[in-house]
Amino acid sequence: MAMTLRLPEELAERGRRYAAELGISLNGLLAIALCEYLDARKAGRVALPPRALAQAIARQVKAGPVRRRR
């Protein structure tokens, strides 16, 4: 699914730099971050703190593509 996302330029640039450090696209970073956030919300936990989120992203990147449950 294609969509347009508007971010403040500073946030978008931070995201691009971090995604580049991880060796993934900004789109990949945003998909992983959204998935982790939604999973945390579903489990009744508050949003993950930034460092924990970065670690979760790194784990997801190493694990490969996210598989959808059906």
C-alpha positions, -999 to 999 in steps of 0.1 A, spaced: 0 0 0 14 34 -9 7 64 12 20 99 18 34 107 52 42 143 62 69 147 88 87 177 101 120 180 81 142 176 112 124 144 122 125 131 86 163 138 84 169 121 118 149 91 105 169 89 73 202 91 91 192 64 116 178 41 89 211 45 69 230 35 101 209 3 102 213 -3 65 175 0 58 152 25 41 133 51 59 102 33 49 115 1 65 124 20 97 89 35 99 72 2 92 92 -16 120 86 13 144 49 14 138 46 -24 142 65 -23 175 44 6 187 12 -11 179 22 -44 194 32 -26 226 -2 -8 227 -20 -41 221 -2 -57 249 -13 -29 272 21 -14 276 28 23 270 50 33 241 85 20 243 112 45 254 134 56 225 164 34 234 142 3 238 125 11 205 159 14 187 169 -20 202 136 -35 190 142 -21 155 177 -36 154 162 -70 165 136 -68 138 161 -58 111 183 -88 121 153 -111 121 142 -101 86 109 -91 72 79 -89 96 55 -118 90 18 -109 93 -4 -131 114 -37 -143 97 
